[in-house]
Amino acid sequence: MDDGPLTPALVLWTAKRVITQHAEPASPHRATGTCVQCWDAGCDMLSWAIGVVKAHRLASTPRP
């Protein structure tokens, strides 16, 4: 595996993929809709991803 630098763009891309994985309905061809971090009470990985995307959007929003 490539151990290149951890960039903000890579973190954002990863967060978006986690959100997509949880948003797509599961099908017989793909195991999507959940991950190994998911519990009945929620998903720590999904919470992290939403936080990353939210922080990115707030940082890129111009302030009046």
N, C-alpha and C positions, 0 to 999 in steps of 0.2 A: 504494500500500500504506500502511496505517496505521502510523505510527511512534510508537505510544503507548509508555508507560513499560514497561520490562522488569521485571516483578514475579516474585517467587518462584512464585506460582501459575501464571503463564504458562510459566516454565521447567519446572515439574513437569508441566503439561499436555503440553508439547512432548515431554518425555522419555517420557511414557506413550504418546503417539502413535507415537514411533519404535519402542518395544518392540512395540506392537500391529502395526505394519507388518512387523516381522521375525517375528512369531509366526503371522500369518495365512498359510495356504498360498497360493501363487500360483495364479491361475486364468486362463482365457482372457479374462475380463472385466476383471480387475484385475492390475496388475503389482505384486504384493506378495510378501513373503517375503525380499526383499533391497532394497538401495538402492544408489546410485551410490558410496557409501563402502565397500561390502562388497568384501573380498578373500578369497582362499582361506584366508588365515591368520586371518581374523576381520573385525570391523567396528569402526572407531574410533567411529562415531556410536552404535552399539549399546552399546559399552562406556561411553561418556559417559552415555547414558540410564540404564543400569543403576546407575551410580554416583550419579546425581542422585536416583533413586528410593530407593536404599539409604540415602543420607545423610538424605533427608527422613524415612524411617521410623525411623532411629536417633535423629534429633532429636526426633521426636514420641513416642518410647517413654519412659515414666516411669522414672526411675532409683530404685533402692531406697535 
